[in-house]
Amino acid sequence: MRLLGQPQQGWIDIKDVNMTRIEYLYRLTTAKAVSRAVTLIPGETTEIFLKQVAEELSLDLGKLHQAYDLHARLKEGNFAPETYSIPNEFSEEQLIVHLLNESNKKMKKMAAMYHLQSDSAKWLQIVTKASVIQKEAASLSDMPFVSSVIDNRIKKGMRLQMDGTLNYGEFSHQKVTARRIRTDLSPYNTYKNKGLPEFPVCNVSEEAIDAALNPKHTDYLYFVRGKNGEHVYSSYFSTHHQNIVNATK
């Protein structure tokens, strides 16, 4: 193989079924790729991701939704963010099954690292918390602090009141307004409902899951994005209010 070269990355078509070993190795290094790549970024919702897939791979969005509803275990948070190699000839259903299978393998591996089952209620709660962290954190280093605020507010019986939970589904990239907070009646509205949402808000990264399981030990209850783009944390509302004022000056 080293003498002949390197095989292409992704799915390739070597044409024949019966061949000698040297012919097989030669085909591996010369065959053309028959796949395209599609990338799911951390924090993206399934609704937006399926639209992206339909556009990039010229597939039917309605059929993608039908296949997802048929095969997905959860409404949201089933996919593992990464770049996937997709065979050109895949149908909408084959694509969804492939993405779910690859994601399930990754989720099982991540859950096993923490001695958990990926199909358990405990893991669902962790992924749901991770999805809120994913939507709220300003950076990877920020994630354990957001995780801490979530835990502290839940322990005190406070509503999370986090805008990121309203960036679900089709609202993934929309600014959350005061009107939206008042009128959204979904379970994702953490201004109206206590605790975490019933299901994840988005598809989550390994870093967000790690932060959900390993929060910083703080007494923070509030945070606001400062002028430099990073969050400023506080334990008291009076300090939080002043931080808001400073951020808007």
C-alpha positions in Angstrom: 0.0 0.0 0.0 2.8 2.4 0.8 4.4 1.7 -2.6 1.2 2.3 -4.4 0.0 5.5 -2.5 -2.8 6.4 -0.1 -6.5 5.7 -0.4 -8.8 8.7 -0.6 -10.7 9.7 2.5 -14.5 8.9 2.6 -16.6 6.5 0.5 -15.0 5.2 -2.7 -16.1 2.9 -5.5 -13.7 0.1 -6.5 -16.1 -1.2 -9.1 -15.5 -5.0 -9.2 -16.2 -7.6 -6.5 -13.7 -10.2 -7.6 -10.0 -9.2 -7.9 -6.6 -10.1 -6.7 -5.1 -8.6 -3.6 -2.8 -6.3 -5.6 -5.7 -5.2 -7.8 -7.7 -4.4 -4.6 -4.9 -2.3 -3.1 -4.4 -0.5 -6.5 -8.1 0.3 -6.7 -8.0 1.7 -3.1 -5.4 4.2 -4.1 -6.8 5.2 -7.5 -10.6 4.9 -7.1 -12.5 8.2 -7.1 -14.4 9.3 -4.1 -18.1 8.9 -4.4 -19.1 10.9 -1.3 -19.6 14.5 -0.1 -18.9 16.0 3.3 -21.5 17.7 5.5 -20.6 19.4 8.8 -22.8 19.8 11.8 -21.4 22.6 14.1 -21.8 22.3 17.9 -24.9 24.1 19.1 -26.8 23.9 15.9 -30.4 22.7 16.0 -31.6 19.7 13.9 -34.1 21.9 12.1 -31.4 24.1 10.7 -29.0 21.2 10.1 -31.6 19.3 8.0 -32.2 22.5 5.9 -28.4 22.7 5.4 -28.2 19.0 4.4 -31.1 19.4 2.0 -29.5 22.3 0.3 -25.9 21.1 0.2 -26.8 17.5 -1.0 -29.8 18.4 -3.1 -32.2 16.3 -1.1 -35.9 16.6 -0.2 -36.3 18.4 3.1 -39.8 16.9 3.7 -38.4 13.4 3.3 -35.5 14.2 5.6 -38.0 15.3 8.3 -40.1 12.2 7.7 -37.1 9.9 8.1 -35.9 11.8 11.2 -39.3 11.5 12.9 -39.4 7.8 12.1 -35.9 6.9 13.3 -34.8 9.5 15.9 -35.2 8.6 19.6 -35.5 12.2 20.7 -36.9 15.3 19.2 -33.6 17.1 19.5 -30.0 16.4 20.4 -29.6 13.1 18.6 -26.7 14.1 16.3 -23.1 14.4 17.3 -21.4 17.5 15.8 -18.7 16.6 13.4 -18.0 16.4 9.6 -19.7 13.4 8.0 -18.8 11.7 4.7 -22.0 10.9 2.8 -22.2 8.6 -0.2 -23.6 10.3 -3.2 -26.3 7.7 -3.8 -27.8 7.8 -0.3 -31.6 8.4 -0.1 -33.0 10.8 2.5 -33.9 7.9 4.8 -30.5 6.2 4.3 -28.8 9.4 5.2 -30.7 10.0 8.4 -30.1 6.4 9.5 -26.4 6.7 8.7 -26.1 10.0 10.7 -28.1 8.6 13.6 -26.0 5.4 13.7 -22.7 7.3 13.6 -23.9 9.7 16.3 -25.2 6.8 18.5 -21.7 5.2 18.4 -20.1 8.5 19.5 -22.8 9.1 22.2 -22.3 5.6 23.6 -18.6 6.1 23.8 -19.0 9.4 25.6 -21.5 8.0 28.0 -19.3 5.0 28.8 -16.5 7.4 29.8 -18.7 8.5 32.6 -20.0 5.0 33.4 -23.5 5.9 32.0 -25.8 4.4 29.4 -26.5 6.7 26.4 -30.2 5.7 26.4 -30.8 6.4 30.1 -32.8 9.2 31.6 -29.7 10.4 33.4 -27.8 10.8 30.1 -30.8 12.7 28.6 -30.7 15.1 31.5 -26.9 15.6 31.0 -27.3 16.2 27.3 -30.2 18.6 27.9 -28.1 20.6 30.4 -25.1 20.5 27.9 -27.4 21.9 25.2 -28.2 24.9 27.4 -24.5 25.4 28.1 -23.8 25.2 24.4 -26.2 27.9 23.6 -25.2 30.2 26.4 -21.4 29.9 26.7 -19.3 32.6 25.1 -16.3 30.2 24.8 -15.1 26.7 25.7 -13.5 28.0 28.9 -16.8 29.7 29.8 -18.8 26.5 29.7 -18.0 25.2 33.3 -19.1 28.6 34.7 -22.4 28.5 32.9 -22.8 25.0 34.1 -22.3 26.2 37.7 -24.9 28.9 37.3 -27.5 26.4 36.0 -26.8 24.1 39.0 -26.9 27.0 41.5 -30.2 28.4 40.2 -31.9 25.0 40.2 -30.7 24.3 43.8 -32.3 27.6 44.9 -35.5 26.9 43.1 -34.9 29.8 40.7 -35.9 29.7 37.0 -33.0 29.6 34.7 -34.2 32.6 32.7 -31.7 31.9 29.9 -32.3 33.3 26.4 -30.4 30.4 24.8 -33.2 27.9 25.6 -35.4 29.9 23.3 -33.0 29.4 20.4 -34.6 26.0 19.7 -35.6 24.6 16.3 -36.2 27.2 13.6 -35.3 30.0 16.1 -31.7 28.9 16.4 -30.1 32.1 15.3 -32.8 34.6 16.2 -32.4 37.3 18.8 -34.6 36.7 21.8 -36.8 39.7 22.5 -38.9 40.6 25.5 -42.0 40.0 23.4 -40.8 36.5 22.5 -40.1 35.7 26.2 -43.7 36.8 27.1 -45.4 34.9 24.2 -43.4 31.7 23.8 -45.5 28.9 25.5 -43.1 26.1 24.7 -41.4 23.9 27.3 -38.2 25.5 26.2 -39.0 28.9 27.8 -37.0 28.9 31.0 -38.4 32.3 31.9 -41.8 30.7 32.4 -40.8 27.1 33.4 -38.6 25.9 36.2 -35.7 23.6 35.7 -34.2 22.4 32.5 -36.3 21.9 29.3 -37.7 18.5 28.8 -35.4 17.8 25.8 -32.1 19.2 24.5 -32.2 22.6 22.8 -29.6 21.7 20.2 -26.9 19.1 19.2 -24.1 19.2 21.7 -20.3 18.9 21.7 -18.1 16.7 23.9 -16.8 19.9 25.6 -20.4 20.9 26.6 -21.1 17.5 28.0 -17.9 17.6 30.0 -18.9 21.0 31.4 -22.3 19.7 32.3 -20.7 16.9 34.3 -17.9 19.0 35.7 -19.1 22.5 36.6 -16.9 25.1 38.3 -17.5 25.3 42.1 -19.0 28.9 42.5 -21.9 30.7 44.1 -22.7 32.6 40.9 -26.3 33.1 40.0 -26.1 35.6 37.2 -24.1 36.5 34.2 -24.1 39.0 31.4 -22.0 39.4 28.2 -19.5 42.2 28.7 -18.1 44.6 26.2 -15.2 42.2 25.3 -17.6 39.4 24.5 -16.9 37.4 27.6 -19.4 36.8 30.4 -19.2 38.7 33.7 -20.5 36.6 36.6 -22.0 37.7 39.9 -23.7 36.2 43.0 -26.1 39.1 43.8 -28.7 40.8 41.7 -27.5 44.3 42.6 -24.0 43.4 41.3 -25.6 41.8 38.2 -27.6 45.0 37.6 -24.5 47.1 37.7 -22.7 44.7 35.3 -25.6 45.1 32.9 -25.2 48.9 33.1 -21.5 48.7 32.6 -21.9 46.4 29.6 -24.3 48.9 27.9 -22.2 52.1 28.5 
